[in-house]
């Protein structure tokens, strides 16, 4: 397995050095999804920021080999990233990345965790039902992506899937080429076979943050995740699935930063 790790170091003008952050992307994309907004924002506030591209993703993606990778392989990627960074981090996982974080903290330690529009501990079934009931055309298009490649989803549908209607298309255009297929084995893992079995340890700082305008993750899943882990919960009105690309990105980043200042 191989990973790519991108970094944005803390600004020298920041008032104080804060804990390092490791961002873990969701399905169908790679680490640069964090690069344009979240990483510079948190670096300006004193955090060394890192984002890992999971095995089988990004520029060196191998669509055939990808399907042999399981959720545990992605957890190992996080372990490898932290080893390369050389110090404990706060983990920020989005969507599938949030599930990876939940699996990581079962057997490993970190400074804290933010689960951002994350899959819940019960797995992807609530997400599947949410999409089938509310956006069946998008659900079908995602299935076609798995069969025929990312070209099966046009730009307008990708925008509907990831960001809110009032977000300028240019915000999505800059990462459009990151869109790719996801591991079939991982999708099976998060649906049933390798969902989290352990709650976060008592007293462990963990936050669940998400929006009520998410085409992929229902609000009920955010509540489930927060209850399961005894986590702090924030629901952000109007926020969609890919909050790091959306018009509301700074609002979400500020909520994460405020939580870290209170909790770490």
Buried (B, 14 or more C-beta within 10 A) or exposed (E): EEBBBBBBEBBEEBEEEBBBBBBBBBBBBBBBBBBBBBBBBBBBBBBBBBBBBBBBBBEEBEEEEBBEBBBBBBBBBBEBBBEEBEEBBBBBBBBBBBBBBBBBBEEEEBBBBBBBBBBBBBBBBBBBEBBEEEBEEBBBBBEBBBEEEBEBBEEEBBBBBBBBEEBEEEBBEEBEEBBBBBBEBBBBBBBEEBBBEEBBEEEBBBBBBBBEBBBBBBBEBBBBBBBBBEBBBBBBEBBBBBBBBBBBBEBBBEBBBEBBEEBE
